[in-house]
Amino acid sequence: MLFNGFSRRHFARIAAWSALGISTNSAEASQAGTSKEASRENGLAARGRAAGFPSGFLWGTATSAYQTEGAVNEDGRGPSIWDRQAHIPGKIADRSNADVANDSYHLYKDDVQLMKALGAKAYRFSIAWPRVFPEGTGTPNPKGLDFYDRLVDELLANGIEPFATMYHWDLPQALQDRFGGWMSRETATAFAEYAGHVAGRLSDRVKQFFTINECSRLVDLGYGAGVDAPGLTLAQQELNQVRHHVALGHGLAVRAIRAHGRAGIKVGPAENMVICVPAVETPANIRAAEIATRELNAGYLTVMLEGKYTDAFLAYAGKDAPKYTAEDLAVISSPVDFVGLNVYMPYHYVVAADDAPGFALAPFPASFPHMESDWLRIGPEAMYWAPRHVAKLWDVKSIYITENGTSAIDRPAADGQVYDVDRIMFLRSYLTQLQRATSEGVPVLGYFLWSLMDNFEWSDGYEKRFGLYRVDFRTQRRTPKLSASFYREVIARNAVA
Ligand code: BG6
């Protein structure tokens, strides 16, 4: 969906460039010097491809609370910023909201059977903070976690491992009203209290927790572009402060989850990193893509994994830099057990440059292909480079692909079936790149396909469909698309089908 001529992801991309004062024009100039190196490195293409994924590779699907649960007024749930946003005229493309969504709050047993039919062994879902603390803080709602108790039991009874995300953007509205949401440190503290409470209650059965889904998008689109809730368009200093508070919230939650959870639980972020792909796979371009990855993720993965903001980030921010303490950085970089990566598309194709910062970003030609969502550029190699950069730059030993998938038009054919061969093409090509990564030893342990079923796609409403199962939102009927058969085959073979 376009907003004043920019798609949401284009905004994020431009924001990432401007964060470092990088222009795309420099890309052409440095491109010329790379062709010799490219031909020297042709041997890279000869890399062997293993027959399949490592044994024990975990195949799953993903959804989030606000996008699927519905039941927004049941069992003491408080309002969230997304309830508020979805009811503001003009914010959602099809004028819908998620008051009912997939009604998974009631239909979760059916949903678990959909996963089982795929042969999936893991499910990534999120917990709705406003169900647990309707006011954001204070006394927990006694019924707040009952739904997740039931869901977790149902998953385990069906041999599916639960992976819970603590925050997938549905902030209790009360915290927005009281503190301006993530504009205040109070929200980071409240988040940790909530996350600790959840871990205390669920970690007898849930062993893997993600803290925050996509810090980058919630900051840039929620507080920068005003497209996602809470719909703010802050100035740069305030935006940098929000970014810092979100990172702080992640770190505080890591500590709280460990403090209140059972021994042996694992925790990490689920980030939509700015994925930098070497435009041509030469050693110089690969190095440039690594530098770019570190710099363009400075406010998120870099600070979480290094415990400091990069010099370039601080220099560019100047007087707008966030205010923080050394203790904040120690909290933000609390050790994690794994890194989750949501991989949809390459953010940049990178070429080496002699001048600082050592890389240039190739401009995207207008003819670059995308899927049904205009932001979703088709660049399967993002699936190889994202985990490879994370493993190499930060020595991360365990990575999950926490989201990957695509929207498609998905119109049922005359026989009622959805022959979504475009989604299959997309998944096959991304999974081939993931297999390239695992066969080279990049430590990816599992993959969660977004999404199990069509759901409420934020400001696109129900117009964009990402599911393996088609959902008729009038009847709540779920029907497998052809891609569900594809994914079932992938899982059964543990290899790209
Ligand atoms: C991811 C989010 O960024 O993108 C998901 O974590 C979302 O929640 C998915 O559904 C697709 O994004 P959009 O904007 O098309 O709904």
Boltz pocket constraint, residues with backbone or C-beta under 6 A from the ligand:
constraints:
  - pocket:
      binder: B
      contacts: [[A, 64], [A, 67], [A, 213], [A, 214], [A, 217], [A, 272], [A, 342], [A, 373], [A, 403], [A, 450], [A, 456], [A, 457], [A, 458], [A, 459], [A, 460], [A, 464]]
      max_distance: 6.0
